[in-house]
């Protein structure tokens, strides 16, 4: 199961997924990322912070959704920041080299 919440703080949009991004939830993850990019594109500064605090796991399909969201973000002039990944998520991001594609911060506050 995967839940999402969005909030705006200091003009920045923060998306907070909770649960696992796997074969059954990756499409919802991608749809919410796209929605977050669109919301951030309408703001100033154009930044989407994805709070990874509540993510337990991400499959390769979730990584693909991140890739597609990054392309959408670049086209819209939006910066995507991945905040507060746990140890497992940090390892997944490092192995896949997504920590080189995205700004990764230790906390949401560090991304503000």
N, C-alpha and C positions, 0 to 999 in steps of 0.2 A: 504494500500500500504506500502511496505517496501523496502527501498533502503539501499545499503551497500557501504562503501568505505573502502579501506585498504591503510595504509601508513606504512612506516618504519621510526622509529626515534630512534636514538642511539642504533641501532641493535635490537630493539624490534618491533614487529608487532602490529599495532593498527587497530582493526576493529571497524567501526563506523556504526551501524545500525540506520536508521531513519524511524520513523513511529510507527506502532503498530504490535505486534506479537500476532496474533489471529488465528482463525480457518482457515483462508485463506492464511496466510503468514508464519506459523510456519515451514513449510517444507523448504522454502527458507532461513529462519533464521538458521535452523539446517545445511543446506548445506553450508552456508557461515561460520558458526562456524567451521565446519569440515575443510573447506579450510583454515581458519585462523590457526587452530591447525597444519595442515600440513606445512604451511609456517613458523610458529614459530618453528616447530621441526627441520627445516633446518638451523635455526639461532643459534646465541649464544649471550646472554643467551636465553634459550628456554622459552620465555614468550609471551603470547598473552594477550593484553589488549583489553577488549571490552568496548568501550566508550558508556555508556548508556545515554549520554546527549540528544540524539535525540529520545529516546524511550519514548513513551507516555503510553504504556500499554503492559502487557504480560499475556497471558492466561496460563492455566496449560500445554497446549501443548508446549508452548515456554519454560516453566520450564523443561519439558521432554527433549527438544532439548539441553538445558544446561546440563542436567544430562548425556546425551549421549556424548556430547562434552567433559565433564570432564573425562569420562572413556577413550575416545580416547587420551586426553591430558596426563593422567596418564600413559597410555601405551607407549606414545612417550616421556615421561620425560618433558612435557611442563606444565608450570604454567599458569593458566588462572586467570586474574584479572578483576573484574568488576568495572569500574570506573565511577564516577559521576552520580549515579542514582538520578532521581528526587524524590520528596517526595512520590509519588504514587509507583514508582518502589522500593524504600527503604522499604515501607510497604509490598509489595508483597514478596520481598526477605526475610524480617523478618518473616512474617507469615508462609512462606514455609520453613523457616530455611536455606535457601540457603545462607544467610549471614554467616552461620557457615561452609558451604561447600566450599565457595569461599572467596578469599581475596576481600574485597570491600573497595574502596578508594573514597575520596571526589572529586578527580579530576584526570585527566589523568596524570598531572604533578606529583602528589603524587605517582603514580604507576611507574614512570620512575626511 
